Amino acid sequence: MAAHDSTAGADASTEEKFRPRRSVLYMPSSNERALEKAKTIAADGIIFDLEDAVAPDAKPEARDAACAAVQSGEYGRRELTIRVNGIGTEWHEADLAAAAQAGPDAIVVPKVNSAEEVAQLVAAMEAAGAPDHTTLWAMIETPIAILDALPIARASERLTAFVMGTNDLVKELYAEHVPGREPLLPSLHQALLAARAAGIAIIDGVYNDVKDTDGFLAECRQGAQLGFDGKTLIHPGQVEGANTAFAPSEEAVADARGLIEAWEAAGTGVVTHNGKMVENLHVDSARRTLTMAEAIAALGDD
């Protein structure tokens, strides 16, 4: 299994295609109505949650419901994942085995702190019979995970994404939630660097105040500017804003198309587009923009 390169455009292998992850929505697997509603929400991905959103006495039933959901075929083209309970909890082993057998697109594991834990998780997934298409998403939400982000990102080809757990990270750092997330920026950058160096996707953390639309949209814009592939969400009302923020604008798509046309028409020599000199790196970025736009368009209205 080749590692997923979320930044790949023209350089991607024919087997690997860009997959939009602009909006990845947590849904409590113990809530039957929520699971039904998720079939109609325009999120790129769903995380069927067995951890924080599920009370201890409801976890076994939620596990069954999440596995049934990913096998139902009723969620269209959405990327379907299951978040299991963390390593060391009483539910972890049963969650991981059941999720592996259900065969979602990915299994999301909280608080992954080392390359050794990645190896253990992958071994457990394979022992439980996880199909080849089921990958591992590691939640990065502790200081040690930030400091060891690159070894974690490179630990297995089955690890294809980081998911930032910003709430836990703020808690562990004794930091504060503030507009602009200045206390978290060094950690976010560290995780981004590791993900890009390893060629895996990276999804930003949640925004807690579902009523603060302006604050949420500002954080989406910041995440996109930093380089995240998308954002994890806690409310369906956040999906549209994330989808817009993490998608190329019409202007950006038109500019990318014009830049590529100018480059290909010139053949050799110095090329300019809209008054700016064009180099190979600009062409690569433009091709990635078009790849993203085409992949998003292909999702349709599922």
C-alpha positions in Angstrom: 0.0 0.0 0.0 1.5 3.3 -1.1 1.4 6.2 1.4 -1.2 8.8 0.5 0.3 12.1 -0.8 -2.4 14.7 -0.1 -0.3 17.3 -1.9 0.1 15.3 -5.0 -1.2 16.6 -8.3 0.6 16.0 -11.5 3.2 13.9 -9.6 0.7 11.5 -8.1 0.8 7.9 -9.3 -2.1 6.6 -11.3 -3.3 4.6 -8.3 -3.4 7.6 -6.0 -6.0 10.2 -6.6 -6.6 13.4 -4.6 -9.4 12.9 -2.1 -11.1 16.1 -0.8 -11.1 16.2 3.0 -12.4 19.8 3.4 -15.0 18.9 6.0 -14.7 15.8 8.2 -17.7 15.6 10.6 -17.7 13.8 13.9 -21.0 11.9 14.5 -21.9 10.1 17.7 -22.4 6.5 16.8 -24.8 6.0 19.7 -27.3 8.4 18.1 -29.4 6.7 15.5 -30.9 9.9 14.3 -27.4 11.5 13.8 -26.2 8.5 11.8 -29.3 8.8 9.6 -28.8 12.5 9.1 -25.2 12.0 8.2 -26.3 10.4 4.9 -27.6 13.8 3.7 -24.9 16.1 4.9 -22.5 17.4 2.3 -19.3 16.6 4.4 -16.4 15.1 2.5 -15.8 12.7 5.4 -17.6 11.3 8.5 -15.9 10.1 11.7 -18.3 7.7 13.4 -17.2 8.4 17.0 -17.0 5.7 19.7 -14.9 7.9 22.0 -15.8 11.3 23.5 -19.3 11.5 22.1 -20.4 8.1 23.5 -21.2 7.4 27.2 -19.4 4.3 28.7 -22.5 2.2 28.9 -23.4 2.9 25.3 -20.1 2.1 23.7 -20.7 -1.6 22.8 -24.0 -0.7 21.0 -22.3 2.3 19.4 -19.5 0.1 18.1 -22.1 -2.2 16.4 -23.9 0.8 14.9 -20.7 2.4 13.5 -19.7 -0.9 11.9 -23.1 -1.3 10.3 -23.0 2.3 9.0 -19.7 1.9 7.2 -20.9 -1.4 5.6 -24.4 0.0 4.6 -23.4 1.6 1.3 -25.8 4.4 2.2 -23.4 7.3 2.5 -22.5 8.0 -1.1 -19.0 9.1 -1.8 -18.3 10.3 1.6 -15.1 9.0 3.2 -16.2 6.9 6.2 -14.0 6.4 9.2 -14.4 5.1 12.8 -12.8 6.7 15.8 -12.1 4.0 18.3 -11.3 4.5 22.0 -7.7 5.2 22.8 -4.9 2.7 23.5 -5.1 1.4 27.1 -8.8 2.0 27.5 -11.0 -1.0 28.3 -12.8 -0.7 24.9 -9.8 -0.1 22.6 -9.0 -3.7 21.6 -12.6 -4.6 20.8 -13.2 -1.3 19.0 -10.1 -1.8 16.8 -10.9 -5.4 16.0 -14.5 -4.6 15.1 -13.6 -1.6 13.1 -10.9 -3.5 11.2 -13.4 -6.2 10.3 -16.0 -3.6 9.2 -13.5 -2.2 6.7 -14.1 1.6 6.8 -11.9 3.9 4.7 -9.8 4.6 7.9 -9.7 3.9 11.6 -9.1 7.0 13.7 -7.1 6.5 16.9 -6.8 9.2 19.6 -3.6 10.2 21.3 -1.1 8.4 19.1 2.2 9.3 20.8 5.0 7.3 19.1 6.1 5.4 16.0 6.0 2.3 18.2 2.3 2.8 18.8 1.6 3.2 15.1 3.4 -0.2 14.5 1.3 -1.8 17.2 -1.9 -0.4 15.8 -1.1 -1.5 12.3 -0.2 -5.0 13.5 -3.5 -5.2 15.4 -5.5 -4.0 12.4 -3.9 -6.6 10.1 -4.3 -9.3 12.7 -8.0 -8.5 12.8 -8.3 -8.8 9.0 -8.5 -5.1 8.0 -8.8 -4.9 4.2 -6.1 -3.1 2.3 -8.2 0.0 1.7 -8.6 0.6 5.5 -5.9 3.0 6.6 -4.9 4.5 9.9 -5.5 8.1 10.9 -3.5 9.2 13.9 -4.8 11.9 16.2 -2.0 14.3 17.3 -3.0 15.9 20.5 -0.2 15.8 23.1 3.2 17.5 23.5 5.1 14.3 22.9 3.2 13.6 19.7 4.1 17.1 18.4 7.8 16.6 19.3 7.8 13.2 17.6 5.5 14.0 14.7 7.9 13.1 11.9 8.7 9.6 13.2 5.0 9.0 13.8 4.2 10.2 10.3 6.8 7.9 8.7 6.1 4.9 10.9 3.9 3.0 8.4 2.6 3.2 4.9 -0.8 2.4 6.3 -0.8 5.7 8.2 -2.3 8.2 5.7 -3.5 11.1 7.8 -2.9 13.2 10.9 -6.0 14.6 12.7 -5.2 17.4 15.1 -6.8 17.2 18.5 -6.5 20.8 19.4 -8.7 20.7 22.5 -6.6 18.1 24.2 -3.4 19.9 23.0 -4.6 23.2 24.6 -5.3 21.3 27.8 -1.9 19.6 27.8 0.0 22.8 27.2 -1.9 24.7 29.9 -2.7 27.2 27.1 -5.9 29.1 26.2 -8.3 29.1 23.4 -7.9 32.5 21.8 -8.8 34.0 18.4 -6.0 33.4 16.0 -4.7 30.4 18.0 -1.3 32.0 18.7 -0.5 29.6 21.5 -1.0 26.6 19.2 0.8 27.9 16.1 4.2 26.3 16.8 2.5 22.9 17.3 0.3 23.2 14.2 3.3 24.1 12.1 5.3 21.2 13.5 2.6 18.7 12.7 2.1 20.2 9.2 5.8 20.0 8.5 5.9 16.3 9.5 2.8 15.5 7.5 4.1 17.1 4.3 7.6 15.6 4.7 5.9 12.2 5.0 3.4 12.8 2.2 0.3 12.2 4.3 -2.9 14.3 4.8 -3.4 16.5 7.8 -6.8 17.7 9.1 -7.2 20.7 11.4 -8.9 20.4 14.8 -12.5 21.4 15.7 -13.9 24.8 16.5 -15.9 24.5 19.7 -18.4 27.4 19.6 -21.0 26.3 17.0 -22.9 29.6 17.4 -19.8 31.7 16.5 -20.0 31.6 12.8 -17.5 34.5 12.2 -14.9 32.9 14.5 -15.3 29.5 12.8 -15.0 30.9 9.3 -11.9 32.9 10.4 -10.3 29.7 11.8 -11.2 27.8 8.6 -9.4 30.5 6.5 -6.4 30.3 8.8 -6.3 26.6 8.5 -6.4 26.7 4.8 -3.7 29.4 4.7 -1.5 27.3 7.0 -1.8 24.4 4.6 -4.3 22.0 6.2 -6.3 19.8 3.9 -9.5 20.4 5.8 -11.1 20.7 9.2 -12.8 18.3 11.6 -16.2 19.5 12.6 -18.7 19.0 15.5 -21.9 20.3 13.9 -23.5 19.9 10.5 -23.9 23.7 10.3 -20.1 24.0 10.0 -19.9 21.9 6.8 -20.6 24.5 4.2 -18.1 27.0 5.6 -15.3 24.4 5.7 -16.1 23.2 2.2 -15.8 26.7 0.9 -12.7 27.7 2.8 -10.7 24.6 1.9 -11.7 24.6 -1.8 -10.0 26.7 -4.5 -12.0 29.7 -5.4 -13.3 30.2 -9.0 -10.7 32.9 -9.4 -7.9 30.6 -8.2 -9.0 27.9 -10.6 -9.2 30.3 -13.6 -5.8 31.7 -12.7 -4.3 28.2 -12.4 -5.7 27.2 -15.8 -4.4 30.4 -17.4 -0.9 29.9 -15.9 -0.7 26.3 -17.2 -1.8 27.4 -20.6 0.8 30.2 -20.7 3.5 27.7 -19.6 2.6 25.1 -22.2 2.3 27.6 -25.0 5.7 29.0 -24.3 7.5 25.7 -24.4 10.8 27.1 -23.3 12.3 30.3 -22.0 11.0 32.9 -19.6 7.2 32.8 -19.1 5.1 35.4 -17.4 1.4 35.2 -16.4 -0.5 38.2 -15.1 2.8 40.1 -14.9 4.5 37.5 -12.7 7.4 35.2 -13.7 6.4 31.5 -13.9 8.6 28.7 -12.8 8.1 24.9 -12.4 7.0 25.3 -8.8 4.2 27.6 -9.8 3.1 25.1 -12.5 3.1 22.3 -9.9 0.9 24.4 -7.6 -1.4 25.3 -10.4 -1.9 21.7 -11.3 -2.6 20.8 -7.7 -5.3 23.5 -7.7 -6.9 22.1 -10.8 -6.7 18.5 -9.3 -8.4 19.7 -6.2 -11.1 21.5 -8.1 -11.8 18.5 -10.3 -11.9 16.1 -7.4 -14.4 18.3 -5.5 -16.6 18.7 -8.6 -16.6 14.9 -9.0 -18.2 14.6 -5.5 -21.4 16.0 -6.8 -24.1 16.6 -4.3 -23.9 13.3 -2.4 
